Every structure is written in C-alpha cells, then in structure tokens.
Amino acid sequence: MEALPADVLDIVLAFVDDLTLERVFTARAVRVSRLWYELGTKYLWKSVHLLAVLRLLPDDAWCFCEREHISLTVSYSNASGIPSDIKTSR
C-alpha cells in the first residue's frame, strides 16, 4: 500500500481538526505515524486554552502580592485539579 501524498494528508488532517472544537480526534490522528505527527501538530497548537496553560504553572505561581499587589484566586470545580474560575484582586 502506498502512502498518501503529504498535501492530501494535510487536507485530511485539516478536515479532522474542523470536526469538533476539542482536539481529541486530531491528537489521535497525529499518533498514527511520524509523517502524520509532523503535518498535524500545527493543528493541535493553533489554539490553546488559557486554563490548560495555567495548569502547567507551579502551585506557588498563583500570587503576585509582593510586586504588583495583585493576587489570583483559583476555584476548583472538583478534585481533578482543573481550575474552573480564576479571579484577580488588588
């Protein structure tokens, strides 16, 4: 079986990415092979949710009290550790 040309594969990955707002299908597709990974990674990174990035920060990064007198209050919806709401106060 011959491989799909890269241009055709890129169109397929763009279609898969447009199917849903979640990146689940795209994330699964880029695990098929190295070529799929190289072509599909740009679709995974085209929009990143702020809360996903903030979850990567260490626990002590949630307060800027000493410098700017601004603090962040993070509310968690459940025990999963995923922030549901972030508020700033001065």
N, CA, C and O atoms as a DFTB+ gen file, in Angstrom:
360 C
 N C O
     1  1       0.840      -1.182       0.000
     2  2       0.000       0.000       0.000
     3  2       0.882       1.240       0.000
     4  3       1.793       1.360       0.819
     5  1       0.616       2.142      -0.899
     6  2       1.392       3.370      -0.978
     7  2       0.841       4.405      -0.006
     8  3      -0.353       4.423       0.295
     9  1       1.723       5.255       0.474
    10  2       1.329       6.306       1.413
    11  2       0.631       7.435       0.664
    12  3       0.874       7.658      -0.522
    13  1      -0.226       8.128       1.366
    14  2      -0.884       9.298       0.791
    15  2       0.136      10.412       0.588
    16  3       1.063      10.545       1.386
    17  1      -0.016      11.212      -0.461
    18  2       0.858      12.378      -0.610
    19  2       0.646      13.330       0.568
    20  3      -0.442      13.396       1.140
    21  1       1.684      14.054       0.914
    22  2       1.634      14.941       2.077
    23  2       0.540      15.998       1.939
    24  3      -0.092      16.358       2.932
    25  1       0.308      16.499       0.729
    26  2      -0.734      17.514       0.526
    27  2      -2.126      16.958       0.829
    28  3      -2.951      17.626       1.453
    29  1      -2.371      15.739       0.385
    30  2      -3.669      15.105       0.637
    31  2      -3.830      14.827       2.128
    32  3      -4.898      15.054       2.696
    33  1      -2.787      14.344       2.745
    34  2      -2.830      14.063       4.176
    35  2      -3.069      15.335       4.985
    36  3      -3.783      15.310       5.988
    37  1      -2.478      16.439       4.556
    38  2      -2.691      17.711       5.238
    39  2      -4.155      18.145       5.135
    40  3      -4.705      18.682       6.097
    41  1      -4.776      17.924       4.007
    42  2      -6.201      18.243       3.836
    43  2      -7.052      17.364       4.745
    44  3      -8.011      17.843       5.350
    45  1      -6.711      16.093       4.843
    46  2      -7.440      15.173       5.723
    47  2      -7.324      15.624       7.173
    48  3      -8.320      15.648       7.896
    49  1      -6.124      15.981       7.599
    50  2      -5.921      16.427       8.981
    51  2      -6.654      17.740       9.255
    52  3      -7.176      17.932      10.353
    53  1      -6.700      18.638       8.286
    54  2      -7.451      19.886       8.455
    55  2      -8.939      19.594       8.609
    56  3      -9.619      20.234       9.410
    57  1      -9.442      18.635       7.847
    58  2     -10.848      18.244       7.961
    59  2     -11.131      17.622       9.325
    60  3     -12.133      17.947       9.962
    61  1     -10.260      16.736       9.771
    62  2     -10.423      16.107      11.089
    63  2     -10.401      17.165      12.180
    64  3     -11.179      17.089      13.132
    65  1      -9.527      18.143      12.055
    66  2      -9.426      19.194      13.062
    67  2     -10.684      20.057      13.110
    68  3     -11.055      20.543      14.178
    69  1     -11.340      20.253      11.979
    70  2     -12.549      21.079      11.928
    71  2     -13.804      20.344      12.392
    72  3     -14.854      20.967      12.540
    73  1     -13.719      19.037      12.625
    74  2     -14.895      18.268      13.035
    75  2     -15.448      18.712      14.376
    76  3     -16.664      18.721      14.570
    77  1     -14.590      19.077      15.290
    78  2     -15.024      19.409      16.644
    79  2     -14.106      20.463      17.240
    80  3     -12.979      20.644      16.779
    81  1     -14.584      21.156      18.262
    82  2     -13.756      22.149      18.940
    83  2     -12.684      21.489      19.794
    84  3     -11.623      22.068      20.028
    85  1     -12.965      20.282      20.254
    86  2     -11.971      19.569      21.045
    87  2     -10.903      19.008      20.114
    88  3     -11.168      18.754      18.939
    89  1      -9.738      18.822      20.623
    90  2      -8.627      18.349      19.805
    91  2      -8.409      16.838      19.944
    92  3      -7.333      16.336      19.618
    93  1      -9.420      16.117      20.423
    94  2      -9.255      14.687      20.689
    95  2      -8.946      13.917      19.411
    96  3      -8.008      13.121      19.381
    97  1      -9.725      14.145      18.357
    98  2      -9.526      13.403      17.119
    99  2      -8.196      13.756      16.459
   100  3      -7.508      12.886      15.924
   101  1      -7.845      15.023      16.502
   102  2      -6.568      15.450      15.934
   103  2      -5.414      14.844      16.718
   104  3      -4.430      14.399      16.127
   105  1      -5.523      14.821      18.038
   106  2      -4.469      14.239      18.872
   107  2      -4.299      12.754      18.575
   108  3      -3.178      12.245      18.564
   109  1      -5.393      12.067      18.338
   110  2      -5.305      10.640      17.987
   111  2      -4.701      10.460      16.597
   112  3      -3.922       9.535      16.369
   113  1      -5.059      11.339      15.678
   114  2      -4.572      11.210      14.303
   115  2      -3.064      11.408      14.217
   116  3      -2.398      10.722      13.441
   117  1      -2.510      12.339      15.002
   118  2      -1.074      12.598      14.897
   119  2      -0.238      11.474      15.500
   120  3       0.983      11.465      15.349
   121  1      -0.872      10.539      16.172
   122  2      -0.143       9.395      16.723
   123  2      -0.011       8.241      15.735
   124  3       0.594       7.219      16.058
   125  1      -0.565       8.390      14.546
   126  2      -0.540       7.310      13.564
   127  2       0.872       7.046      13.057
   128  3       1.303       5.895      12.991
   129  1       1.584       8.090      12.703
   130  2       2.952       7.919      12.195
   131  2       3.711       9.228      12.365
   132  3       3.146      10.248      12.760
   133  1       4.983       9.176      12.061
   134  2       5.800      10.398      12.168
   135  2       5.369      11.458      11.164
   136  3       5.361      12.648      11.477
   137  1       5.016      11.032       9.972
   138  2       4.555      11.984       8.958
   139  2       3.264      12.666       9.404
   140  3       3.127      13.882       9.269
   141  1       2.322      11.895       9.933
   142  2       1.073      12.470      10.425
   143  2       1.371      13.439      11.561
   144  3       0.747      14.496      11.657
   145  1       2.318      13.086      12.421
   146  2       2.692      13.958      13.540
   147  2       3.263      15.279      13.027
   148  3       2.883      16.353      13.494
   149  1       4.175      15.190      12.070
   150  2       4.805      16.396      11.528
   151  2       3.781      17.317      10.866
   152  3       3.868      18.538      10.995
   153  1       2.822      16.737      10.165
   154  2       1.824      17.546       9.468
   155  2       0.697      18.021      10.388
   156  3       0.138      19.095      10.169
   157  1       0.360      17.241      11.406
   158  2      -0.805      17.555      12.225
   159  2      -0.549      18.352      13.477
   160  3      -1.495      18.867      14.074
   161  1       0.695      18.474      13.898
   162  2       0.998      19.184      15.140
   163  2       0.560      20.642      15.074
   164  3       0.142      21.202      16.087
   165  1       0.646      21.258      13.917
   166  2       0.248      22.670      13.797
   167  2      -1.230      22.866      14.115
   168  3      -1.620      23.930      14.598
   169  1      -2.055      21.860      13.854
   170  2      -3.480      21.974      14.167
   171  2      -3.724      21.874      15.670
   172  3      -4.652      22.489      16.195
   173  1      -2.895      21.103      16.355
   174  2      -3.043      20.991      17.808
   175  2      -2.674      22.290      18.511
   176  3      -3.259      22.628      19.540
   177  1      -1.712      23.015      17.965
   178  2      -1.219      24.223      18.617
   179  2      -1.842      25.502      18.086
   180  3      -1.460      26.584      18.532
   181  1      -2.780      25.429      17.156
   182  2      -3.323      26.662      16.580
   183  2      -4.176      27.441      17.575
   184  3      -4.293      28.661      17.454
   185  1      -4.768      26.772      18.545
   186  2      -5.473      27.480      19.621
   187  2      -5.291      26.688      20.910
   188  3      -5.611      25.502      20.986
   189  1      -4.777      27.367      21.904
   190  2      -4.520      26.742      23.195
   191  2      -5.337      27.491      24.238
   192  3      -5.279      28.719      24.315
   193  1      -6.093      26.756      25.037
   194  2      -6.908      27.378      26.077
   195  2      -6.020      27.866      27.213
   196  3      -5.077      27.181      27.611
   197  1      -6.320      29.037      27.725
   198  2      -5.522      29.648      28.781
   199  2      -5.478      28.781      30.035
   200  3      -4.424      28.672      30.663
   201  1      -6.583      28.170      30.410
   202  2      -6.590      27.336      31.614
   203  2      -5.656      26.137      31.468
   204  3      -5.042      25.713      32.448
   205  1      -5.541      25.594      30.280
   206  2      -4.619      24.475      30.073
   207  2      -3.179      24.914      30.295
   208  3      -2.373      24.162      30.843
   209  1      -2.858      26.120      29.873
   210  2      -1.505      26.648      30.079
   211  2      -1.277      26.955      31.556
   212  3      -0.210      26.655      32.092
   213  1      -2.268      27.550      32.216
   214  2      -2.128      27.891      33.632
   215  2      -1.975      26.657      34.513
   216  3      -1.325      26.725      35.557
   217  1      -2.557      25.539      34.114
   218  2      -2.401      24.303      34.890
   219  2      -0.958      23.830      34.906
   220  3      -0.559      23.104      35.816
   221  1      -0.179      24.221      33.931
   222  2       1.223      23.806      33.854
   223  2       2.123      24.597      34.797
   224  3       3.253      24.186      35.063
   225  1       1.636      25.726      35.305
   226  2       2.433      26.544      36.216
   227  2       2.547      25.872      37.578
   228  3       1.646      25.132      37.973
   229  1       3.631      26.115      38.301
   230  2       3.758      25.543      39.649
   231  2       2.755      26.184      40.606
   232  3       2.243      27.272      40.342
   233  1       2.479      25.504      41.716
   234  2       1.479      25.978      42.677
   235  2       1.816      27.346      43.254
   236  3       0.906      28.123      43.544
   237  1       3.089      27.663      43.427
   238  2       3.459      28.941      44.034
   239  2       3.413      30.110      43.045
   240  3       3.776      31.228      43.410
   241  1       2.986      29.885      41.832
   242  2       2.907      30.948      40.828
   243  2       1.570      31.677      40.852
   244  3       1.332      32.539      40.005
   245  1       0.705      31.360      41.786
   246  2      -0.638      31.921      41.789
   247  2      -0.747      33.254      42.507
   248  3      -1.845      33.805      42.571
   249  1       0.316      33.792      43.044
   250  2       0.208      35.046      43.785
   251  2       1.335      35.995      43.376
   252  3       2.506      35.616      43.352
   253  1       0.962      37.229      43.057
   254  2       1.921      38.272      42.711
   255  2       1.894      39.364      43.772
   256  3       2.219      40.515      43.481
   257  1       1.519      39.025      44.973
   258  2       1.206      40.001      46.028
   259  2       2.336      40.989      46.296
   260  3       2.057      42.176      46.468
   261  1       3.576      40.570      46.340
   262  2       4.670      41.444      46.744
   263  2       5.027      42.476      45.684
   264  3       5.361      43.610      46.026
   265  1       4.967      42.120      44.436
   266  2       5.395      43.034      43.378
   267  2       4.288      43.974      42.933
   268  3       4.441      45.192      43.031
   269  1       3.224      43.458      42.466
   270  2       2.176      44.256      41.838
   271  2       0.966      44.450      42.743
   272  3       0.041      45.178      42.382
   273  1       0.954      43.835      43.873
   274  2      -0.201      43.837      44.770
   275  2      -1.441      43.302      44.072
   276  3      -2.558      43.765      44.302
   277  1      -1.217      42.328      43.226
   278  2      -2.313      41.651      42.539
   279  2      -2.230      40.180      42.918
   280  3      -1.152      39.587      42.890
   281  1      -3.353      39.600      43.269
   282  2      -3.345      38.172      43.582
   283  2      -4.414      37.468      42.761
   284  3      -5.421      38.065      42.383
   285  1      -4.185      36.224      42.500
   286  2      -5.127      35.400      41.762
   287  2      -5.808      34.451      42.730
   288  3      -5.155      33.840      43.577
   289  1      -7.107      34.330      42.603
   290  2      -7.853      33.350      43.371
   291  2      -8.348      32.302      42.392
   292  3      -9.053      32.616      41.433
   293  1      -7.978      31.070      42.637
   294  2      -8.329      29.982      41.734
   295  2      -9.374      29.111      42.405
   296  3      -9.174      28.654      43.531
   297  1     -10.494      28.876      41.721
   298  2     -11.545      27.988      42.216
   299  2     -11.494      26.695      41.423
   300  3     -11.356      26.700      40.199
   301  1     -11.607      25.597      42.138
   302  2     -11.587      24.283      41.504
   303  2     -12.981      23.682      41.555
   304  3     -13.642      23.728      42.592
   305  1     -13.433      23.116      40.436
   306  2     -14.780      22.560      40.373
   307  2     -14.870      21.189      41.019
   308  3     -15.920      20.815      41.541
   309  1     -13.778      20.438      40.988
   310  2     -13.788      19.112      41.606
   311  2     -12.372      18.738      42.002
   312  3     -11.470      19.574      41.953
   313  1     -12.175      17.511      42.388
   314  2     -10.872      17.069      42.880
   315  2      -9.871      16.783      41.768
   316  3      -8.759      16.338      42.051
   317  1     -10.230      17.023      40.522
   318  2      -9.323      16.706      39.415
   319  2      -8.158      17.676      39.311
   320  3      -7.189      17.401      38.604
   321  1      -8.237      18.804      40.000
   322  2      -7.158      19.781      39.941
   323  2      -7.258      20.738      38.778
   324  3      -6.319      21.491      38.519
   325  1      -8.377      20.730      38.067
   326  2      -8.565      21.618      36.930
   327  2      -9.259      22.889      37.413
   328  3     -10.352      22.810      37.974
   329  1      -8.653      24.054      37.209
   330  2      -9.293      25.300      37.644
   331  2     -10.585      25.550      36.871
   332  3     -10.634      25.369      35.655
   333  1     -11.622      25.966      37.581
   334  2     -12.881      26.291      36.921
   335  2     -13.084      27.797      36.805
   336  3     -13.840      28.261      35.951
   337  1     -12.403      28.567      37.669
   338  2     -12.569      30.012      37.640
   339  2     -11.310      30.665      38.197
   340  3     -10.732      30.175      39.167
   341  1     -10.889      31.757      37.595
   342  2      -9.717      32.493      38.063
   343  2     -10.117      33.955      38.189
   344  3     -10.604      34.554      37.231
   345  1      -9.910      34.535      39.379
   346  2     -10.246      35.937      39.622
   347  2      -9.012      36.666      40.123
   348  3      -8.206      36.109      40.868
   349  1      -8.873      37.907      39.710
   350  2      -7.772      38.735      40.197
   351  2      -8.313      39.759      41.177
   352  3      -9.461      40.192      41.072
   353  1      -7.485      40.139      42.120
   354  2      -7.868      41.192      43.065
   355  2      -6.647      42.038      43.370
   356  3      -5.516      41.554      43.318
   357  1      -6.875      43.296      43.687
   358  2      -5.784      44.225      44.005
   359  2      -5.842      44.601      45.451
   360  3      -5.009      45.376      45.921
